[in-house]
Amino acid sequence: MIKTNLGVWLAALALVAFLGAEGAAADSRTDRFEAKAREHLAELNLAEADIQSIRIVLLRRKDDRAGPDIRGGEAWVRLNSCSGYVVVEMNRAAAFVRQAYTRGDCSVSGLSNYR
């Protein structure tokens, strides 16, 4: 017969709820960066149909100084028309676009390319 411990079950439930909340917070942070990246891609006249995928990378602080843990974000955008990426770098506060450039064989008018 299996004995159950109510305290263990409650602790496990609390852990699952905490991890779910942490995941939801991370999702809301990346949603803001993705929305700004999509706006910037539209300004570059890239069609929504040409966007294969967008991956958001949160840039985190690497030292013990006081301040927010997240320094900004990058959107790595895979296009259907090339093998490479459009990278959109954004700051933390308002997801303001610092710069954008292409990698690989992608070429977008107005953006530098780094192979």
N, C-alpha and C positions, 0 to 999 in steps of 0.2 A: 504494500500500500504506500502511496506517495503522500508524504506530509507536506503541507503547504504552510508557508509563513507569510502572514499578511504584511508584515513590515518589509520583507524582501519584494513582494509584489508591488507595494506602494512606491518603494524606492525605484524599482524598474520602470514603473509608469511615469514617475517624475523625471527620470533620465530621458525617456522617450519624448516626453513633452518638451523638455529643455532642448534636446537636439533638434526637434521639429521647429521650435522657435528660432534657434540659431540658423537653421537652414532658410527659414522664411526671411530673416533679417538679411542674410547674404543675398537671397533672391531679389529683395527690394533694392539693395545697393547695385547689383548688376543690371537690374531693369532700367535704372536711371542712366547708366552708362550706355546701354544698348539703344535707348531712345535717342540720346544725343548723337551717337554714332550714325544711326539711321538718318537723322536730320542732316548731318554733315555729308553723308553719301548722296542724299538727294540734291544738296547744293552743288556737288561735283557732277551732277547729271548722270549718276549711275542708276540704271533702272532696277527696280525691286526684283524683277525677274532674273537679273544677272547675278543677284546675291545668292550664293549657294549656302553659306552658313556664316554666323557671327559668333565668335568666342570672346567672352569678356575675361580679361586677366586683371585681378586687383593687385595694384602695386602696394606692397606693405613696407612699413618702416623697418629698418634693419638694425637699429641701435636702441639704447635704453633712454634716449631723450624723451622728455615729456611731449605730449601731443597725440594727435589721433594715430591710430594703428594703420589706417589706409592713407597713402599719399596720393593716390589717383588710380586711373584705370587705363587699360589699352583694349581696343577692339581689334581683333584679328579677323579680317573679313576675307573669306574665300569667295572668289568670283567664278562663274561658269565659263567666262571668256578667256581665262588664262590660268596658268599653274603658278601660283604665288599668292601673295596676300596684299591687301590694302590695310595698313596699320594706322589707327586713329588713336593718338595719345591725348588723354584728358586729365584735368586736375581733379582734386577731391571735392572741393566745395560745391561747384556748380556744374561739374562735368564739362567745363569750358574746354574746347578743343585747343590744345597747345600746338600740335602739329600733326600732319598726316603725310604718309609716304607709302611707296609700294615696295614689295620684296619679290624676288624671283623674276619671271618674265612678264609680270603685270605692268601695264602702262596706262596711266590716267592723266589726262591733260591737267597741267598745273601742279602735279606732284612729282617730287624727286623719287628716283628709283635706286634702291640699294640691293645689289645682288648678293 
